[in-house]
Amino acid sequence: MKTAVIGASGYAGGELLRLLATHPIFEVTVVSAHSNAGEQVTSVHPQLQSYAGRRFVSADSIDFSAIDLVFLALPHGESAALIARIPAHIKIVDLGADYRLEDAAQWEKYYGGKYAGSWVYGLPELAAGQREAIKNESKVANPGCYATSISLGIAPALSVIDCSDIVVVAASGTTGAGRSAKINLIGSEVMNSLTSYKFGGVHQHTPEIEQALSAVAQKEARVSFTPILAPMPRGILSTITARLVKPISSEQAYDLFSQHYANEFFVDLLPQGQMPKTSAVTGSNKVQVQVAVDEHSNRLVVSVAIDNLGKGAAGQAIQNANLICGLSEISGLALDGVGA
């Protein structure tokens, strides 16, 4: 299938190109990056020697009549403007936030600008029926990276927790902030330091997480979410806690998660006593999960690790593209993490 990657100069776009280079069906015929149009792909992504000699093109120059599938890896608020130029029959996976939220008021509150609408939410493992819903569509809203780790981390337990009392502290690598130059992201500022940001419940993934969990729980879910910038390039480690409304043991909680994810290729519930590590999922579309009950506080505690550029962005986008194109879900993604 002839494939275009638009916004390919960013970190998520580069990871898309890397994974698509060995995909058995998706052939990258267009590599677009507006501000880098005309430049060699390898001048921005020197690791992508599979694309040696190829240049970025502008989105305005793309002939969409020769394209079957489009990945949009644009900054939030920019996808909707381009969608109008893409023929309706072309399959699209949008890695931005433009089509994730169902509530226009929430979009305006957390993102601002004109609300574009919503597409099917591309988190196949979220709940029964989500995978089929994705398969039946041709356009998918790829979830946010934090939203992926948090939603998958607590979804199996929604029947045993107080859904209005979900607390999350999650640390992300610097690639999660995008490739634009920012003083607070340069090496001298980040190395040997941890800092919270978007403090006080204002992170833009909050309504997305609540929307996803509320749909699964069939009642309102409330999340208190504090993100942390970690001194590493990529990876997310989320710690999620919630008050239990049913008395269960750690073993029972583990069994609950084991049953929920028994047939999920990309979700690894680790053996009890083994903790998720961001380095273990680097370069993969995998999710590592561990769960326990804190009997002292009567709270469920879940630890989740993903690669924010993998399952949090490019890997998940390809997983969704596989589904809407009728392919095996794991095509081009059957990769273990790189490790330390």
VOGU-3710 file (C-alpha; in Angstrom, 3 decimals, decimal comma):
1> mktavigasg> 0,000/0,000/0,000  1,351/3,395/-0,995  1,927/5,293/2,242  2,579/8,926/3,139  4,122/10,121/6,400  3,324/13,796/6,943  5,239/15,546/9,702  8,130/13,135/9,289  10,873/15,385/10,642  9,715/15,067/14,266
11> yaggellrll> 10,563/12,307/16,715  7,304/10,398/16,177  7,603/10,877/12,424  11,155/9,519/12,458  10,055/6,497/14,465  7,248/5,896/11,963  9,780/5,892/9,136  12,045/3,485/11,020  9,279/0,970/11,667  7,707/1,305/8,222
21> athpifevtv> 11,048/0,618/6,509  10,574/-3,097/7,220  6,777/-3,309/7,108  5,672/-6,097/4,738  2,770/-4,160/3,178  3,081/-0,417/3,793  5,480/1,183/1,290  6,542/4,716/2,164  6,290/6,682/-1,079  5,938/10,176/0,407
31> vsahsnageq> 7,969/11,656/3,260  6,722/15,131/4,096  7,957/17,823/6,480  6,924/21,395/5,769  9,793/23,305/7,385  12,368/20,776/6,150  11,056/20,405/2,599  13,930/19,811/0,189  16,308/18,513/2,844  17,683/14,982/2,906
41> vtsvhpqlqs> 15,786/12,689/5,284  19,101/11,510/6,711  20,173/15,073/7,505  17,427/15,124/10,153  17,326/11,394/10,970  20,885/10,121/10,392  19,897/6,691/11,729  17,478/6,136/8,830  19,918/5,016/6,168  17,063/3,056/4,551
51> yagrrfvsad> 15,926/6,469/3,287  19,356/7,634/2,055  19,009/9,892/-0,983  15,375/10,713/-0,299  14,179/14,209/0,517  11,328/15,664/2,495  8,580/17,221/0,384  6,015/19,839/1,325  2,467/18,713/2,070  1,230/21,092/-0,641
61> sidfsaidlv> 3,066/19,083/-3,307  1,584/15,680/-2,433  -0,517/13,937/-5,086  -2,990/12,101/-2,876  -4,463/10,224/-5,845  -1,396/7,986/-5,664  -1,714/7,323/-1,896  -3,623/4,587/-0,027  -2,685/5,363/3,573  -1,649/8,541/5,401
71> flalphgesa> 0,021/8,960/8,782  -0,256/12,471/10,210  2,432/13,305/12,768  1,731/17,017/13,003  1,543/19,393/15,984  -1,853/19,536/17,670  -4,344/21,666/15,754  -2,714/21,221/12,335  -4,193/17,925/11,123  -7,723/19,221/10,613
81> aliaripahi> -6,593/21,855/8,111  -4,905/19,223/5,953  -7,738/16,681/6,134  -9,857/18,789/3,781  -7,304/18,144/1,010  -7,200/14,366/1,460  -9,755/12,343/-0,558  -12,366/10,685/1,644  -11,497/7,121/0,584  -7,896/7,324/1,847
91> kivdlgadyr> -7,213/5,676/5,206  -5,741/7,992/7,838  -4,143/7,578/11,255  -3,700/10,898/13,051  -1,028/10,908/15,756  -2,087/14,373/16,903  -4,905/15,254/19,276  -7,240/16,865/16,750  -9,805/14,046/16,631  -9,415/12,400/20,053
101> ledaaqweky> -11,941/14,322/22,121  -15,698/13,934/21,796  -16,495/17,099/23,769  -15,882/20,403/21,983  -15,763/22,273/25,302  -12,942/20,045/26,529  -10,995/20,660/23,327  -11,356/24,397/23,722  -10,356/24,236/27,400  -7,224/22,125/27,007
111> yggkyagswv> -6,084/22,915/23,444  -7,895/26,002/22,185  -8,770/26,785/18,591  -11,502/25,351/16,404  -12,886/21,922/17,321  -12,541/19,436/14,425  -14,747/16,568/15,652  -13,861/13,049/16,744  -12,790/9,783/15,151  -12,708/6,264/16,566
121> yglpelaagq> -10,228/6,079/19,443  -7,272/3,892/18,513  -6,548/1,944/21,690  -7,405/-1,661/20,727  -6,674/-3,212/24,134  -8,822/-0,747/26,071  -11,998/-2,810/26,282  -14,081/-5,481/24,569  -15,325/-4,162/21,259  -12,723/-1,431/20,800
131> reaikneskv> -10,670/-3,447/18,344  -13,715/-4,207/16,198  -14,763/-0,562/16,289  -11,350/0,389/14,884  -11,494/-2,270/12,179  -14,789/-0,863/10,921  -13,402/2,631/10,363  -10,999/4,179/7,855  -9,820/7,082/10,024  -8,352/6,665/13,511
141> anpgcyatsi> -7,394/9,072/16,278  -4,172/7,697/17,737  -4,130/8,089/21,557  -1,694/10,264/23,450  1,343/8,645/25,043  0,433/9,328/28,677  -3,191/8,433/27,949  -2,135/5,063/26,553  -0,086/4,059/29,586  -2,629/5,308/32,129
151> slgiapalsv> -5,770/3,979/30,436  -4,296/0,523/29,874  -2,920/0,555/33,412  -6,253/1,014/35,174  -8,913/-0,205/32,688  -8,937/-3,830/33,954  -9,731/-2,643/37,502  -12,571/-0,178/36,909  -15,118/-2,540/38,457  -13,258/-2,713/41,791
161> idcsdivvva> -12,105/0,886/42,278  -13,658/4,256/42,994  -13,506/5,717/39,473  -13,713/9,242/40,874  -10,457/8,809/42,812  -7,735/7,850/40,337  -4,329/9,412/41,037  -1,448/9,248/38,574  2,176/10,337/38,684  3,973/9,608/35,419
171> asgttgagrs> 7,463/10,383/34,147  8,285/10,847/30,461  11,421/11,213/28,416  12,179/14,485/26,645  11,059/13,315/23,179  7,509/13,548/24,487  7,810/17,335/24,278  8,546/17,293/20,548  11,579/18,373/18,580  11,219/22,157/18,740
181> akinligsev> 14,116/23,809/20,576  13,218/24,712/24,168  15,637/25,918/26,849  14,123/23,652/29,519  14,810/20,595/27,337  18,490/21,119/26,525  20,900/18,615/28,024  22,361/21,002/30,608  18,883/21,622/32,035  17,593/18,035/31,949
191> mnsltsykfg> 20,573/15,923/33,003  20,626/14,813/36,653  17,254/16,429/37,293  13,558/15,584/37,654  10,802/18,169/37,550  7,024/18,197/37,427  5,299/20,238/34,745  1,738/21,193/33,794  1,176/20,906/37,513  -2,290/21,024/39,079
201> gvhqhtpeie> -4,385/18,926/36,695  -3,905/20,994/33,543  -2,164/18,455/31,273  -3,987/18,111/27,958  -4,216/14,308/28,176  -6,454/14,534/31,252  -9,797/14,815/29,380  -8,706/12,095/26,966  -7,966/9,686/29,819  -11,236/10,494/31,558
211> qalsavaqke> -13,176/10,081/28,319  -11,655/6,654/27,632  -12,113/5,341/31,181  -15,633/6,722/31,533  -16,647/4,899/28,343  -15,328/1,602/29,708  -16,696/2,042/33,227  -20,058/3,376/32,008  -19,823/6,083/34,652  -17,783/9,210/35,197
221> arvsftpila> -14,077/8,710/35,817  -11,958/11,442/37,422  -8,167/11,540/37,212  -5,643/13,621/39,139  -2,585/13,548/36,887  0,900/14,915/37,575  3,479/14,527/34,767  7,235/14,551/35,367  10,047/15,301/32,939  12,715/12,609/33,270
231> pmprgilsti> 16,377/12,876/32,186  16,100/10,305/29,392  15,247/10,601/25,678  12,288/8,225/25,531  9,986/6,133/27,693  7,095/6,602/30,112  6,707/5,108/33,577  3,251/5,637/35,071  2,279/4,907/38,657  -1,487/4,751/39,093
241> tarlvkpiss> -3,351/4,390/42,366  -7,071/4,189/43,112  -9,205/3,557/46,189  -10,683/0,059/46,248  -14,446/-0,319/46,676  -14,196/-4,101/46,902  -11,742/-5,863/49,233  -9,287/-7,810/47,096  -5,780/-9,119/47,614  -2,744/-8,512/45,441
251> eqaydlfsqh> -3,145/-12,018/44,055  -6,764/-11,344/43,109  -5,804/-8,047/41,482  -3,086/-9,823/39,526  -5,587/-12,446/38,352  -7,964/-9,686/37,235  -5,279/-8,128/35,059  -4,106/-11,519/33,826  -7,579/-12,372/32,557  -8,062/-8,953/30,955
261> yaneffvdll> -4,804/-9,094/28,991  -4,541/-12,862/28,459  -4,755/-12,623/24,667  -3,061/-9,275/24,099  0,217/-9,595/22,207  1,444/-6,114/23,076  0,610/-6,084/26,803  2,943/-8,009/29,104  1,735/-8,500/32,673  5,053/-9,275/34,332
271> pqgqmpktsa> 5,563/-12,083/36,852  4,737/-10,950/40,378  7,730/-9,261/41,949  9,143/-8,060/38,607  8,714/-4,356/37,890  8,254/-2,577/34,540  11,301/-0,762/33,152  11,312/1,869/30,440  14,530/0,475/28,944  12,855/-2,906/28,483
281> vtgsnkvqvq> 10,281/-1,510/26,040  12,466/0,959/24,129  12,000/0,561/20,385  8,953/-1,693/20,767  5,157/-1,462/20,765  5,045/-3,300/24,086  3,418/-2,387/27,391  4,784/-3,748/30,671  2,408/-3,862/33,649  2,602/-4,807/37,322
291> vavdehsnrl> -0,177/-4,549/39,916  -0,505/-4,879/43,691  -2,802/-3,884/46,548  -1,587/-1,485/49,219  -3,546/-2,901/52,145  -2,448/-0,094/54,460  -4,229/2,562/52,376  -6,796/0,271/50,698  -5,589/1,326/47,277  -4,765/-0,482/44,083
301> vvsvaidnlg> -1,297/0,352/42,743  -0,331/-0,188/39,107  3,012/0,393/37,390  3,145/0,724/33,593  6,067/1,224/31,199  5,829/2,074/27,509  8,021/3,692/24,891  6,369/7,059/24,278  7,504/6,901/20,627  6,407/3,257/20,278
311> kgaagqaiqn> 3,128/2,229/21,889  2,721/5,907/22,773  2,919/7,108/19,165  4,392/5,459/16,046  4,062/1,786/17,000  0,443/2,227/18,008  -0,242/4,184/14,808  1,007/1,265/12,729  -1,001/-1,158/14,889  -4,113/0,895/14,106
321> anlicglsei> -3,235/1,108/10,411  -2,882/-2,674/10,315  -6,386/-2,992/11,763  -8,126/-0,587/9,391  -6,322/-2,146/6,426  -7,387/-5,691/7,320  -3,864/-6,886/8,141  -2,485/-8,845/11,055  -2,339/-6,466/13,985  1,303/-7,244/14,667
331> sglaldgvga> 2,574/-6,780/11,083  5,874/-4,952/11,253  5,661/-4,704/15,038  6,699/-8,091/16,434  9,721/-6,527/18,105  11,067/-6,915/21,611  12,492/-3,910/23,420  16,133/-2,942/23,019  17,028/-3,126/26,711  19,918/-1,460/28,485
//
